[in-house]
Amino acid sequence: MKIENYKIGNQKGFTLLEVLLVIAIIAILAGIVIIAINPAKQLGDARNAQRRTDVNTILNAVYQYAIDNNGNLPASITNTPTEICREGGSCSGYIDLGVLTTNEKYLVSIPEDPTGYSTNGAGYEIEKSSNGRVSVYAPDAEQGATIEVTR
């Protein structure tokens, strides 16, 4: 038997090493992009922006109510920060701002925190000072943010 050596010409394709290097480079670039984008931070920033909007909306509605009622604030607002009652909830232990949503005159509904709320609370707190200034807070603000508006 005669064994002949066959010379194999140039084969086209990639070696296993080349394929692994390309996959490693893609994985590193994908990791860098994900870290740069940081979806958790982006989502937290979006929820905080919604909270800022909600806090301003509540405060504007309270002051519009006061303007229409000879400077009187809704009677349920206390001198200590207390959570606002959510629409349709049991308001025992919460601030009931239902007067703002009556006939949708000042608000269509009470805004609720974007990450959730207790069974009856909207996730926002309100208080009035002894000199009549009103503050609305978003206590569940993310990433160390403090969201509070006082007028």
Summary of the structure (lengths in Angstrom):
residues: 151
radius of gyration: 29.6
end to end distance: 101.9
largest distance: 114.3
contacts: 367
relative contact order: 0.16
helix: 39%
strand: 15%
